[in-house]
C-alpha cells in the first residue's frame, strides 16, 4: 500500500545534527548468486532487527536501486554514537554478518561489492522541500512540517536553528488568508529569487 501524498509544500522536522548512513552493494557477477544473495538478505534482516529495537537509534530508512546490479539503503540515525554502538554490539546481527564477510572476502570479492558512507551533517548544513509527496526521506524519519515553519526559501531553511533564535530579525507571522510570513531576510516569502528552492 502506498502512502497518501500530503498536499502542498512541506519540509523535514529534523532538529540538530543529522546522521546519514548510505550502505549498499553491487552485484559484480549475477552467476555468483550464492555470494550476493546472502548479502542482500543480511541487509534486510538487519533493517527488521533495527525496526524491532527502536532504542538502537535508527530513525528511518529508504531502499534504493540504481540498476539491477546496484542496491543502496539510506539510513537516518539519532546519533553517530548509536550507529557505532549498533555496529559493534555483540548481540546484534551486524557484528555476526561482518565477521562472515571478513572470513569470505577473498572468495566473494569478485562476485559482490560492498560499501558504505557515513555523514554527520551539522544543523544549518541541511534543508529539504517536498511538494505533494507522502512523508519521504528525512521527513519520514524526523517528521513533516509545513514549509512556512522553516522558511519558503532554501536559505531560510538552512538558517533554522533548533536552540535559541534564528540569526537575523524575527520573522513576521501573517494573520489573514492570503498574507505571507516575512522571511528572516526581511522580504516576503514567495517574492524574489529562490522561491520554494
C-alpha positions, -999 to +999 in steps of 0.1 A: +000+000+000+014+034-009+014+063+014-011+092+008+005+124-005+005+154+018-010+184-002+012+214-007+048+220+002+064+206+034+098+202+049+115+178+074+112+184+111+148+174+119+165+192+148+202+194+155+227+173+137+216+147+111+234+114+108+231+097+074+244+063+065+245+052+029+251+015+027+249-007-004+261-035-026+269-041-062+264-074-079+295-079-100+286-113-114+250-124-114+261-160-116+276-156-081+242-157-066+254-177-036+277-147-027+254-117-033+220-131-023+231-137+014+245-101+015+211-087+003+192-109+027+215-098+056+208-062+050+170-068+051+174-088+083+194-060+099+167-035+090+140-057+105+161-061+137+165-024+140+128-019+134+121-042+164+147-024+185+138+014+180+160+023+210+191+014+189+187+047+171+176+041+135+150+068+128+141+057+093+154+043+060+148+041+023+158+013-001+170+024-034+182+008-066+200+023-095+201-007-117+196-045-114+232-046-101+232-018-075+213-015-042+215+011-015+199+018+018+197+054+030+195+054+068+188+082+092+202+078+127+196+095+161+234+100+166+267+087+154+272+071+188+241+050+184+252+040+149+286+029+161+271+011+191+248-009+169+277-018+145+298-031+174+271-047+196+279-084+200+242-093+205+231-077+172+231-093+137+255-067+121+285-080+141+279-116+131+275-106+094+306-085+094+326-115+108+313-137+080+321-110+053+356-107+066+361-145+065+347-149+030+361-117+015+386-132-008+362-157-024+333-132-026+352-102-038+348-108-075+311-115-072+298-088-049+310-053-038+300-038-005+303-002+005+291+025+030+294+062+036+286+080+068+278+117+071+272+137+102+256+169+089+255+198+114+224+218+119+225+246+093+240+222+068+208+206+055+174+216+043+146+199+024+114+205+005+087+181-006+058+191-029+026+169-028+046+140-015+040+114+012+065+116+041+098+108+024+135+106+033+145+128+061+109+139+067+098+103+071+125+098+097+121+130+117+085+143+110+068+165+085+063+203+089+046+229+068+072+246+047+064+280+063+075+266+097+111+267+085+110+292+056+099+291+020+134+296+006+163+271+009+185+298+025+159+304+052+156+266+060+194+264+062+193+293+087+169+275+110+183+267+145+165+244+170+181+261+200+177+298+205+166+323+179+173+322+142+200+347+131+186+380+120+152+396+127+123+376+140+100+366+111+066+382+110+036+359+110+008+366+085-026+368+102-051+367+075-057+345+045-035+355+016-009+371+038+026+356+037+051+354+066+082+375+061+115+356+058+145+361+081+159+382+052+131+407+056+114+401+022+080+384+019+081+347+013+074+338-023+090+371-036+123+372-055+148+345-064+147+310-049+110+307-041+105+271-030+141+261-035 
